[in-house]
């Protein structure tokens, strides 16, 4: 049996109205509930809405631990490793014309490229058997760059090796530069100082590739020599005036020594020359300062392989007034 639509709609309204009337006829919507009734209603709501265990809120301790990890958690984490910045490869420097004879100052304008690049140049020149140019490039490592201890040792060892294979730079004794190595002292044993100074002069001449010719001159004091075993000795360099001009000389460098120890006196004279030269070049030239004498290096080795031939020549030329 089909119910007409108006009747069906009317029944819905009647059913809804009856249910609303029956459930609210005894309710009071205008009077506020008492505190006891509010508390009872809250308790009933909590009992009907207890959250499941998995949804319970975190305790304050757990929240603190989560917000601030303890030391064990931090230590368990792998440390962050900072990747080192890769070192750029050394720059390839020009070899120059290998068919032409090099100048003593060859490669002197390349020092701003650094020690690694200059060492690479010297090594490549050796591989091409251009040993004279390689020797010059190794010297430029010392006098135009700032080598570290390892690079400095590498350069001095190469210079020692090549200098034993090649001849002196200046083979013409008439074109050398003459300097005078002076010594002043008051002592009885004059022969020992004369021998030590002459040996030092020969070492300097060989170290410079015979660019320099070193004369010696000793001034002995007229007073009574000290009665102590060790006496003071002063050394300095001078250059005679060329045509017009005045003579140039360095400041003296003094040291204490026992003149009776001949071999030690020679070593002390050579070391004193190195110290004098080191101080002079630092103050009066733009070349790389000579390093402090390393422990265990013989003084004649300092003069031969730590001071370049170009440095010896520029030192002599700077004394020309």
Secondary structure, 3 states (H helix, E strand, C coil): CCCCHHHHHHHHHHHHHHHHHHHHCCCCCCCCCCHHHHHHHHHHHHHHCCCCHHHCCCCHHHHHHHHCCCHHHHHHCCCCCCCCCCCCCCCCCCCCCCCCCCCCCCCHHHHHHCHHHHHHHHHHHHHCCCHHHHHHHHHHHHHHCCCCHHHHHHHHHHHHHHHCCCCCCCCCHHHCEEEEEEEEECCCCHHHHHHHHHHHHHHHHHHCCCCEEEEEEEEECCCCCCCCCCEEEEEEEEECCCCCCCCEECCCEEEEECCCCHHHHHHHHHHHHHHHHHHHHHHHCCCCCCCCCCCCCCHHHHHHHHCCHHHHHHHHHHCCC
